[in-house]
């Protein structure tokens, strides 16, 4: 197990380097230049000023040299400085990263709380009214765009009932109640969007497992239906479900970008959108590096969970 974990962690390095190279180059292919934005903001148009700003920001070097300088700083724990604020990217990420992770964690709890019980219920009550209702609900969640639903929640309650979700963020350790009041609505919406696919996968795998011979044998021996479902059925059907959850990690983080913008949550999503609009290359690269590492780490944890769910699985 230890050797397997070490190999997987070492494999993260070339993956992150390749991903960072793609992001680093592709951001410079987007129309619009940060130097032009700075010159326009300061009402400057001389070539001398442009050259001076490029030299000060290190943007006068070839792209591959800029990338190697950035990677060298990353190895030393320095993700660079914002081109606009001149503040370290690590400080901005330290402020926004826990907020995004909190939103993602709450959304994951909502998704699993909704998807697993409903998926199991739909499987053991196959072709009943409850099964049709839950399947219709999952299709509805798949069909509704998250940004559209979030916009509706922000607009219509304020028009109809003079109520709108909390938009002033307060840290969890500063005021847990106000923090959860702010985070719970986007977490529920993001979790419901994620629960749709998980719910359908849980139902499908439960139907397959409950038709196995060992389930019929356990039922014939008099094992209670509750124990049969929870102890034998659910656990043996969870490996594909857990795999799906790992594959949804990028969607979870990508969805957080949208909901952070709608509900004014100052996480990495909001930071990324601001950086893209300003062509703040160090911030964009830093956010993608952290997000990429988080996604790869989640997938590693998913792989390690297989051994707990199925003792026959061995990591070597």
C-alpha positions as CSV (number, residue, x, y, z in Angstrom):
1,X,0.0,0.0,0.0
2,X,2.8,2.5,0.9
3,X,4.6,1.8,-2.3
4,X,1.4,2.3,-4.3
5,X,0.7,5.7,-2.6
6,X,4.3,6.9,-3.2
7,X,4.1,5.9,-6.9
8,X,0.7,7.7,-7.3
9,X,2.0,10.8,-5.6
10,X,5.1,10.8,-7.9
11,X,2.9,10.4,-10.9
12,X,1.1,13.7,-9.9
13,X,4.3,15.7,-10.8
14,X,4.4,15.1,-14.6
15,X,0.6,15.4,-14.8
16,X,0.6,18.8,-13.0
17,X,3.5,20.0,-15.1
18,X,1.8,19.1,-18.4
19,X,-1.5,20.6,-17.2
20,X,0.2,23.8,-16.1
21,X,2.0,24.1,-19.4
22,X,-1.3,23.9,-21.3
23,X,-2.9,26.5,-19.1
24,X,0.1,28.8,-19.2
25,X,0.3,28.8,-23.0
26,X,-3.5,28.8,-23.7
27,X,-4.1,31.9,-21.5
28,X,-1.7,33.9,-23.7
29,X,-3.6,32.9,-26.8
30,X,-6.8,34.6,-25.5
31,X,-7.5,37.9,-27.3
32,X,-6.6,40.9,-25.2
33,X,-3.3,41.8,-23.5
34,X,-2.8,42.8,-19.9
35,X,-0.4,45.5,-21.0
36,X,-3.0,47.1,-23.2
37,X,-5.5,47.0,-20.3
38,X,-3.0,48.7,-18.0
39,X,-2.2,51.4,-20.6
40,X,-5.8,52.0,-21.3
41,X,-6.6,52.3,-17.6
42,X,-3.8,54.9,-17.1
43,X,-4.5,56.6,-20.4
44,X,-1.0,55.9,-21.7
45,X,-0.2,54.9,-25.3
46,X,3.5,55.5,-25.8
47,X,5.8,52.6,-26.8
48,X,8.3,53.5,-24.2
49,X,5.8,53.1,-21.4
50,X,4.7,49.8,-22.8
51,X,8.2,48.5,-23.0
52,X,8.9,49.7,-19.4
53,X,5.8,47.9,-18.1
54,X,6.6,44.7,-20.0
55,X,10.1,44.7,-18.6
56,X,8.9,45.4,-15.0
57,X,6.4,42.5,-15.2
58,X,8.8,40.1,-17.0
59,X,6.5,39.8,-20.0
60,X,9.1,40.9,-22.5
61,X,10.7,37.4,-22.3
62,X,9.6,34.6,-24.6
63,X,6.7,32.5,-23.3
64,X,8.8,29.4,-22.7
65,X,11.3,31.5,-20.6
66,X,8.4,32.9,-18.6
67,X,7.1,29.4,-18.0
68,X,10.5,28.1,-16.8
69,X,10.8,31.1,-14.4
70,X,7.3,30.4,-13.1
71,X,8.0,26.7,-12.6
72,X,11.3,27.5,-10.8
73,X,9.4,29.7,-8.4
74,X,6.7,27.0,-7.9
75,X,9.4,24.5,-6.9
76,X,10.6,27.0,-4.3
77,X,7.0,27.6,-3.1
78,X,6.5,30.9,-4.9
79,X,3.5,31.1,-7.3
80,X,4.4,34.6,-8.3
81,X,2.7,38.0,-7.8
82,X,-0.5,39.4,-9.2
83,X,0.2,41.6,-12.1
84,X,-2.4,44.1,-10.9
85,X,-2.2,44.0,-7.1
86,X,1.5,43.1,-6.8
87,X,0.5,40.8,-3.9
88,X,1.7,37.1,-3.7
89,X,-0.6,34.6,-5.4
90,X,-0.1,32.3,-2.4
91,X,-1.7,34.9,-0.1
92,X,-4.7,35.3,-2.4
93,X,-5.1,31.5,-2.6
94,X,-4.7,31.1,1.1
95,X,-7.7,33.4,1.6
96,X,-10.0,31.9,-1.1
97,X,-9.0,28.2,-1.2
98,X,-10.6,27.3,2.2
99,X,-13.9,29.0,1.1
100,X,-14.1,27.0,-2.2
101,X,-13.2,23.8,-0.3
102,X,-15.9,24.5,2.2
103,X,-18.5,25.0,-0.5
104,X,-17.4,21.8,-2.3
105,X,-17.5,19.8,0.9
106,X,-20.9,21.0,1.9
107,X,-22.2,20.3,-1.7
108,X,-20.7,16.8,-1.5
109,X,-22.5,16.1,1.7
110,X,-25.8,17.3,0.2
111,X,-25.2,15.2,-2.9
112,X,-24.5,12.0,-1.0
113,X,-27.3,12.7,1.5
114,X,-29.8,13.0,-1.4
115,X,-28.4,10.5,-3.9
116,X,-27.6,7.4,-1.8
117,X,-30.9,7.0,0.1
118,X,-33.0,7.9,-2.9
119,X,-31.0,5.7,-5.2
120,X,-31.4,2.7,-2.8
121,X,-35.1,3.4,-2.3
122,X,-35.6,3.6,-6.1
123,X,-33.9,0.3,-6.6
124,X,-35.7,-1.7,-3.9
125,X,-39.0,-0.2,-5.0
126,X,-38.5,-0.7,-8.7
127,X,-41.3,0.3,-11.0
128,X,-43.4,1.8,-8.2
129,X,-44.7,5.3,-8.0
130,X,-41.8,6.3,-5.8
131,X,-39.3,4.9,-8.3
132,X,-40.9,6.9,-11.1
133,X,-40.9,10.1,-9.0
134,X,-37.2,9.8,-8.0
135,X,-36.1,9.0,-11.5
136,X,-38.1,12.0,-12.8
137,X,-36.4,14.1,-10.2
138,X,-32.9,13.0,-11.2
139,X,-33.7,13.7,-14.9
140,X,-35.0,17.2,-13.9
141,X,-31.7,17.9,-12.0
142,X,-29.8,16.8,-15.1
143,X,-31.8,19.0,-17.4
144,X,-31.8,22.2,-15.4
145,X,-28.6,24.3,-15.8
146,X,-27.0,25.2,-12.5
147,X,-26.5,28.9,-13.4
148,X,-30.1,29.2,-14.4
149,X,-31.4,27.7,-11.2
150,X,-29.1,29.8,-9.1
151,X,-30.2,33.0,-10.8
152,X,-33.9,32.0,-10.1
153,X,-33.1,31.5,-6.4
154,X,-31.4,34.9,-6.3
155,X,-34.1,36.8,-8.1
156,X,-37.6,35.4,-7.6
157,X,-37.7,35.0,-3.8
158,X,-36.6,38.7,-3.5
159,X,-39.5,39.7,-5.8
160,X,-42.2,37.5,-4.4
161,X,-41.3,37.3,-0.7
162,X,-38.8,40.1,-0.2
163,X,-36.2,37.5,0.8
164,X,-32.8,36.9,-0.8
165,X,-29.9,34.7,0.2
166,X,-27.1,36.2,2.4
167,X,-24.5,37.8,0.2
168,X,-22.0,39.1,2.9
169,X,-19.5,36.4,3.5
170,X,-18.3,35.8,7.1
171,X,-15.7,33.2,8.0
172,X,-16.7,30.0,9.6
173,X,-14.6,30.5,12.7
174,X,-15.7,34.1,13.0
175,X,-19.5,33.4,13.0
176,X,-20.4,29.7,12.1
177,X,-24.2,30.5,11.9
178,X,-23.8,33.4,9.5
179,X,-21.2,31.5,7.5
180,X,-23.5,28.5,7.0
181,X,-26.4,30.8,6.3
182,X,-24.4,32.2,3.4
183,X,-23.0,28.9,2.1
184,X,-26.0,26.6,2.5
185,X,-28.1,27.8,-0.5
186,X,-25.3,27.5,-3.1
187,X,-24.2,24.2,-1.5
188,X,-27.7,22.8,-1.8
189,X,-28.0,23.8,-5.4
190,X,-24.6,22.5,-6.3
191,X,-25.2,19.3,-4.4
192,X,-28.5,18.7,-6.1
193,X,-26.9,19.1,-9.5
194,X,-24.2,16.6,-8.5
195,X,-26.7,14.2,-6.9
196,X,-28.6,13.5,-10.2
197,X,-26.0,11.3,-11.8
198,X,-24.9,9.7,-8.5
199,X,-28.5,8.8,-7.8
200,X,-29.0,7.0,-11.1
201,X,-25.7,5.2,-10.7
202,X,-26.7,4.0,-7.2
203,X,-30.0,2.8,-8.4
204,X,-28.5,0.9,-11.4
205,X,-25.8,-0.8,-9.3
206,X,-28.2,-1.7,-6.5
207,X,-30.5,-3.4,-9.0
208,X,-27.6,-5.4,-10.3
209,X,-26.3,-6.4,-6.9
210,X,-29.7,-7.3,-5.5
211,X,-30.1,-9.9,-8.3
212,X,-27.0,-11.8,-7.4
213,X,-27.1,-15.3,-6.1
214,X,-25.5,-14.5,-2.7
215,X,-28.3,-12.0,-2.1
216,X,-30.9,-14.6,-2.7
217,X,-29.1,-17.1,-0.5
218,X,-28.9,-14.6,2.3
219,X,-32.6,-13.8,2.0
220,X,-33.4,-17.5,2.0
221,X,-31.4,-17.9,5.3
222,X,-33.7,-15.4,6.9
223,X,-31.5,-12.3,6.9
224,X,-33.6,-9.2,7.5
225,X,-34.3,-7.0,4.4
226,X,-32.7,-4.0,6.1
227,X,-29.5,-5.9,6.8
228,X,-29.5,-7.4,3.4
229,X,-29.7,-4.0,1.7
230,X,-27.3,-2.0,3.9
231,X,-24.7,-4.6,4.7
232,X,-24.6,-6.6,1.5
233,X,-26.3,-4.7,-1.2
234,X,-25.2,-1.1,-0.7
235,X,-21.6,-1.8,0.2
236,X,-21.0,-4.0,-2.8
237,X,-22.6,-1.5,-5.2
238,X,-20.5,1.5,-3.9
239,X,-17.3,1.0,-5.9
240,X,-18.8,2.4,-9.2
241,X,-20.6,5.1,-7.3
242,X,-17.4,6.2,-5.6
243,X,-15.6,6.1,-8.9
244,X,-18.3,8.4,-10.3
245,X,-17.9,10.8,-7.4
246,X,-14.2,11.0,-8.1
247,X,-14.9,11.7,-11.8
248,X,-17.3,14.5,-10.8
249,X,-14.7,16.3,-8.7
250,X,-13.7,18.6,-11.7
251,X,-17.5,19.3,-12.2
252,X,-17.9,20.1,-8.5
253,X,-15.1,22.6,-8.7
254,X,-16.2,24.0,-12.0
255,X,-19.8,24.4,-10.7
256,X,-18.4,26.2,-7.7
257,X,-17.0,28.9,-10.0
258,X,-20.6,29.6,-11.3
259,X,-22.3,29.6,-7.9
260,X,-19.5,31.7,-6.3
261,X,-20.2,34.3,-8.9
262,X,-23.9,34.2,-8.5
263,X,-24.0,34.2,-4.7
264,X,-20.9,36.4,-4.2
265,X,-18.8,33.8,-2.4
266,X,-15.2,35.0,-2.4
267,X,-13.6,31.7,-3.2
268,X,-11.2,30.5,-5.9
269,X,-14.0,30.7,-8.5
270,X,-14.5,34.4,-8.0
271,X,-10.8,34.9,-7.9
272,X,-10.4,33.0,-11.2
273,X,-13.1,34.9,-13.0
274,X,-11.6,38.2,-11.9
275,X,-8.1,37.1,-13.0
276,X,-9.3,35.9,-16.4
277,X,-11.0,39.2,-17.1
278,X,-7.9,41.1,-16.2
279,X,-5.5,38.6,-17.9
280,X,-3.7,38.2,-14.5
281,X,-1.6,35.3,-15.7
282,X,0.2,34.3,-12.4
283,X,-3.2,34.2,-10.5
284,X,-4.8,32.1,-13.2
285,X,-1.9,29.6,-13.3
286,X,-1.8,29.4,-9.5
287,X,-5.6,28.7,-9.3
288,X,-5.4,26.0,-11.9
289,X,-2.4,24.4,-10.3
290,X,-4.2,24.2,-6.9
291,X,-7.4,22.9,-8.5
292,X,-5.5,20.3,-10.6
293,X,-3.7,19.1,-7.5
294,X,-7.0,18.8,-5.6
295,X,-8.7,16.9,-8.4
296,X,-5.8,14.4,-8.6
297,X,-5.7,14.0,-4.9
298,X,-9.4,13.3,-4.7
299,X,-9.0,10.6,-7.4
300,X,-6.1,9.1,-5.4
301,X,-8.4,8.9,-2.3
302,X,-11.1,7.3,-4.4
303,X,-8.7,4.6,-5.6
304,X,-7.6,4.0,-2.0
305,X,-11.2,3.6,-0.8
306,X,-11.6,0.6,-3.1
307,X,-9.6,-1.5,-0.6
308,X,-12.0,-0.6,2.2
309,X,-15.1,-1.2,0.2
310,X,-14.0,-4.5,-1.3
311,X,-11.3,-6.4,0.7
312,X,-10.5,-8.4,-2.5
313,X,-9.0,-5.2,-4.0
314,X,-5.3,-4.9,-3.2
315,X,-3.0,-1.9,-4.0
316,X,0.4,-3.1,-5.0
